[in-house]
Amino acid sequence: MQRFKTEAKMYTSKRIKGDIYYVGVNDRKTERFENMWPIPRGVSYNSYLIMDEKVALIDTVEISFVEQYLKKIETVLKGRSIDYLVVDHIEPDHGGSIRMIKNRFPDITIVGNKKTFDMLDGFFSMECNKLEIKEGDSLTLGKNELQFYTAPMVHWPEVMVTYNATEKVLFSADAFGTWGTLDGGIFDTDINLDHIWDEMRRYYSNIVGKYGSPVQKALSKLSGLDIEVICSTHGPIWTTDIPKVVGKYDTWSKYEPEESGVVIAYGSMYGNTEEMAETIANAISENGVKNIVMHDVSKSHASYIISDIWKYNGLIIGSPTYSNQLFPLVQALLDKIKIRGVKQRVFSYFGSYAWSGATHKHFQQFAEEMKWDVVGIPVEEKLRMNDEKLQECLSLGAAMAEKIKSV
Ligand code: FEO
C-alpha cells in the first residue's frame, strides 16, 4: 500500500499524514557537522509543510540548500502562499533559510517564543510579522490544531516542539534526530535502520549529551501526549519505532549505559602505552568480557569514543606523560567527558613516562571531578613494559572485568 503520494516535478515531495508533507533536504557534501563532527553518512535537514486552510511551514533548512528547498516547497504549494513559519529551533542548520523564506513569502508570520525572537533579531535584524507563543498555546490552521511546548536546552535555549493534535504528529526539533541522510525512504518503516542506532547515539552523545536533565524534563512533559508520528529535524520520520526511540533518549539522558562492556581509549607515541592497553584488553577478555572497544585517540575521532562511552559501563583511559601533562588528545577527551557530565561509569586508568610520571595525578583528579570510583590498581610504567608492570596490567584488566559484570 502506498502511504504517501510522490509528486513528480523537479523535486519530489512526500506526504507524511493528512495535510503534512516532507520538504527537507539531504546534505552529502558537508564533511563535519558544526564544523567539528565527521558525518560520513551525511545528514538531512528536515522541514515540513501543513497544507490546511492556512499553510504552515515547520522549520527551514541550512542555507546552502535553499534553492532546492524552495523548489520542493513550490511543488507542494501549487501556487499557494505560506501563512506561518513555525521556528521550533533557530540554529542555522534549521533557521538558515528563514530570511529567504521571508523574502519569497513577505506576508508570512513567524511563530516562536520570546527566546526565538531574541535570536531571530540577533541573526537577521529583519522586520516581519511575529506571533509570540507561550507554553501550551495553540494555533488553528483549519482542521489542524498546533500546540506548542517549550523544550529549553534540547539543544538550544529557544527550542520548542510543535504537536499537531489533529494528526497526533510531534514536530520534535533536534530531539530523536540522527546523522545520516534519507536515501530514498523517509519513514522508519522504509529504511534499513541497522546503521541508524549507532549514528543516533553518536549524534545524541556529542550534540545533546550535556543536556541530560533538560531532555528528561522534555520527555516528562511530552509523556502525556498521544503521539503516532515523530518528525525530527534530522533523520527518519518515526512511526513504528517510537517506543524504541523514546526509550533510547530516556536511557541516554539518564547517562545509563546500554550494555556491559569496556571502552579502552589511549594515546601512544611509540607503542609502549599501547602495549599496556593491549595487555589490559587481553586480561578483560580472559575474564569473559566480549564487549571490548579500543580507541587510539590519535586515530579515532572523539565523537566515536564519546558514543561508545555512552554505550558501555566500563571505561579505561591510558596516556603517556607529555610535558608533565597528559597526552594532549587524551586531555581533550577528558574535557569532552567532563563537559557532558557523564555519570555512572566503572573507571580506571594507566600511563607511562620516560623520566617523570604525571599521568596518575591528572587521572586521579579527573576521577574525583567526575565523582567516579576507580576500579583496580592503576598502572604507571617507566619507559617500557617489564614483568612487574605486565602483572599489574593483567590485574587491572581482571578487576575491571569482574566489576562490570557485577553492576
Ligand atoms: Fe540540528 Fe541544534 O540543530
Boltz pocket constraint, residues with backbone or C-beta under 6 A from the ligand:
constraints:
  - pocket:
      binder: B
      contacts: [[A, 89], [A, 91], [A, 93], [A, 94], [A, 155], [A, 156], [A, 174], [A, 233], [A, 234]]
      max_distance: 6.0
